[in-house]
């Protein structure tokens, strides 16, 4: 048994949780905490916004699959199955046609919080790519050591490390800008969505719950299946997530 496993079991659950509402969509792929305080949920037919007590459709189109939502400080970026779009006001969405991406079946997307012009994405057929101009153009990444992925989640932390959570293969990290990745021990058999607190704490959702990465290992905060996960951009430790039954939760 790995040392961090004992640490996790010893601590038990540590997240005060509140169920907010069932999600009015047939699935949820992505969750983003907008700077305004609203929660944005990407799903198979668009995007819904949750603001305190009600849901509002931002986009409702059949098979407009918003698998990933990312914020660069000025724009919402939406990436998914043949979807790549931006919005500055959460009302108008403009399709993007970047150079260098051979296709737009984008299974994962992340923005560097230190350099918001640097974006990373996983194209389902052609692999991993990086943009250094805010998504206008992309170049192929070697991503050595990173297996091909079905369901994948990308996150860049405040040190510039790229985290890749692959549900079928485990958790990986790159410290050289995506040229190479190494595996990281994970407490969950099916690691899923990633989130980062304002101070840089890493959270992982998966089949068995929500996990917090600490100096001595992983700490489980909540037990249950997690489909989507987000951390508040200003309030430390405040999380939102969608469980396996389609309920939106909040806790800290």
N, C-alpha and C positions, 0 to 999 in steps of 0.2 A: 504494500500500500504506500502510495506517495505521501510525504509529509503534509502537503497541502490538503489532501483528502481528509485526514484526521482533523485538521484545523477547521475545515468547513463543517463537518458533522458536529464538532464540539460546540461551535458557536450557535448552530441552529438558525432559525429564521429571525431577521432583524429589520424588516421593512413594514412600517405601519401603512396599511393599504386601504383604499376606498374604491369600490366599483362605481363608475360614473354612469355608464349607459351601455346597452347593447349597440353594436355598430350596425347602421342601416345599409350594409352592403353585403354582397355575397362572398367576399373575402377581404383580407387586408394584406398588403405587401409591404407598406412603408409607413413610418410615423415620423413626423418632424414637428418640433416645437418652434413655432415662428416667433421672432422677436416681439411681436405684438402681444404675445401670451396665448394666442390661439394654437390649437393642435391641428395639424394637417394630416389626413390619412389618405394614402395612395392605395387604390384598389383596382380591380380588374376592369372597371368601367369609369374610371376617372379619379377625382379628388373630392373629399368632403372636409369641411372645416368644423371643428368643435370649439365653441366659445362659451364656457361656463355651463350651459344647460341645454343647448340646442345644436343640431347638426345643420349645415348648409352646404349644398352642392356648389363647388367651384367649377368642376367639369363633370358632366354626366354624358358619356358617349359609350355606346356598346363596344367592348373590347379595346378601349383606350386605356391600356394596361400600365398604370403608373407604379412600376415596381420600385422605383427609387425617387426620393425627394431630397434635395440638397440646397443649402442656402449659402451664397457667397458674400453676404453682407449687403447686397443690393437686389439680387435676383433669386427667385425660386427656379431651380433647375429640375426638370422632370425627365427621367430616363426609364425606359421599359421596353416591352416587346414592340419594336418598330416605332417607338415614341422617343423623341428628343425635342424638348421645348423649354421655353423660358417665360417667366412672367415677373414684372416689376410691381404690379398692383394687385395681384391675385384675382384679376378680372379678365384681362386679355392675355392669351397664351399664344406665343409665336413659335412656329416650328423652326428648328435649327438644322442646318445642313453643313456640318463641319467637314473640313478636308482631312484626309488620312484615315478615316474610319471606313473600312470596306463594306460594313453593314451596320444596321442600327437596332439589332436585337440585344439591348443593353441590360445585362442581368445584375450588374452592381455599379455603383457610382459613389465617389467620395471627393471632397474638396479639402485641400490643405488649409487648416485654420490660420497658419502663419502667413501663407501666401495664397490668398483666395483666387489668384489667377491659375494656380496649379490644380488640375483635376485628374482623377483616375477613373477608369471604367473597365468593365469586363464585357467584351462582345462575345456572345454565346459560341460563335463558330471560330472566330479569329484570335481570341485571347485578350490579353491585357494591354491597355494603351494609356498614355499620359498626354495631357495637354498643358502647355505652359502659357497659353494666351486666353484663358477663360472659356475654353471649349470651342474656339474657332477652328483649331486644327489639332490633330492627335498624331502621336508617333508610337509605334509598337514597343512594348516593354519586353525584355527577356524573361522576367519573372521566373528565373531558374529555381527549381525546388517546389514550385507551386503546382499542384495537380490541376487537371481540367475539372471544372466545376459545373454542377447543375444549379442548385440553389447556393448563392454566394452573397456575402456582405463585405463591403470594404469600409475602412475608417482610417483617417490620418490623425495622429495625435499631435500634441503641442511640441513634441520633439522631432516631428517630421517622420516618425515611423509609420509604416503602412501595415495595418492589420487586415488580414483576410480570414473571414470565418466561412468555412465550407462545410455545409451540413453533412456531406457524405465523407469528408476527408479529415476534418479537424480544424484547428486554429493555427495560423501562420503569421509571421511578422517579417518585414523587410526594414533594414536599417541603412540601405544604400539606394533609396529612391526607386525601388521596384526591380532592380537588376537581379536580386536573389532574395529568396525567402527561406526561413527555417521554421520548423514546427515548434509550437508552444504547448505544453501539457494543458489540457482542458478538462474540467470536471464533468462536462456534459457530453453524452454520446452523439448528440446531434446539435452542435453549436450553430446558433443563428444570428439574430441581429445584434449589432454593437452600438454603444452609446458612450459619449465622453462628457464628463461634468466640466464646469468652468475651470476647476483647479487641475483637471487632467486625469481624474479617476476614470478608469475603464470599466464599463459594464458589459456583460454578455447575457443574452437571452438564449434559451434553448429548450430542449424537450423536458428538462427537469426543473426549470425555473429561471430566476434572475441571479446572476453571479457578479460579485464585485472583486476586482483584482486588487490585492494588497501586497505589501512587501514580503509577506510570508506565504502567500498563496491565494487561492480563491475562497471567497466567503459567499455562501448562498443567502440571499436576502428574501426570496419569495419562492414558493414551490408551486409548480404548474407549468404547462406548456406556454411558451411565449412566441407569438407570431411576429410582433413588431415592438420596437422599444425606442424611447427617446429620453434624453436628459434635458432639463430646463437650461437655457443658455446663460441665465444669470443666477438662479437660485441653486446653490450647491446641494447635491443629494436628492433633488426633486426629480422623480421619474414618472413617466407615463408608459403604459404598455397595453397591448391587446392580447388576450389569452386565447387558448385553443378553441373556446366556445364562442368567440366573437364579442367579448365584453371588453370595453375600454376601462382601464384602471389608472389610478394615480396613487403615489406613495412616496415616502421618504424615510 
